[in-house]
Each structure stands twice: as structure tokens, then as C-alpha cells.
């Protein structure tokens, strides 16, 4: 297993950036979509340079070319190595177009988690990381089933220290939290 990562999910106002950048409890910053949906060029320089990944939200019916342009602009502006997307088709497209970048699928519902497990079993040669809402990770067996298929699991929206420690012991590779206190404790 790779090194465990503590990721701060930054979706607050850009004025809070100075409290996050270079914080000892934070290994990486994930910029959430509401910050990047508009003109992300207004973000403070220190936050832009610290972002490890960016969540990109595309309109449901936007053309593939528009999504690829948005991803390319985001990669260039933030100099990131990781892209978080919410649809499997977007992840496949981004992974094929930007093979040197880590592409992460965001899972926010029980239905999508079940679909992911079925899909991973059916396509053993295609792998990417998954960012799963921590409320869906209710047992060690869920994490184990994904790890069996070599799918790195990132636990999202972790708000309690005890839950973070439990998820870490189950083998998740990354804890993503909007709370510095949770990241400090693990």
C-alpha cells in the first residue's frame, strides 16, 4: 500500500487560504467544484500552488470537447497531478486523454457504489482511484472488496476522528476532510 495521505477538502472562501497552506496536518489540498466552477483564476496564488487535486463538475449534457478543454485549463492553471470527476464516462475519457494524470471517480450514492463494484469485476484491466463518501463505507468488507480489485479508496467528507482512524485501519489510502482537526488527529 502507498503512503497514507491526509487531504483537506477546500470549499471555503479563498480568504481562508492562508490558514490551510503549509499546515502540518495537511498533505494535500482538494479544491472543490464550487470554487472552480466559475472563474478559478481569482483564487489566491498560495492556494493555487498548493492544490494537489481539483474536483471538476461538468454539465450533464456538455460535449466531451468542452470537458476536455476544462480539464486541460485546470491542469495547466493549477499544475495538478490529480483530477476528480463524478461520472464513470468522464473518468474513462479523462484517463485516456490525460494518461499521465491520476483520475479519480467520485462516488456519492449507494447505487453508484454497487455499480462500481459490478463494473470493476467486469473490467479487470481498467483501474482508477475512487473518492467515496465516508457514509457509504459502513463496513470493512466494502473497502476490502474494492482493494481486492486494486482500486485505491479515498474516504470523502470524514468529519469525526474516530471514523477517520477506523477507515485508515480498514486500508483506505486517503482521508479527505473539511476539518483540520480530523486530519491533525490521524
Secondary structure, DSSP 8 states (H G I E B T S, - for coil): ----EEEEEE-S-GGGHHHHTT-TT-SEEEE-HHHHSS-GGGS-HHHHHHEEEEE----TT--HHHHHHHHHHHHHHHT-SEEEESSHHHHHHHHHH-TTSEEEEEE-SHHHHHHHHHHHHH-TT---EEEEEGGG--SHHHHHHHHHTT--EEEES---HHHHHHHHHHT-SEEEES-HHHHHH-
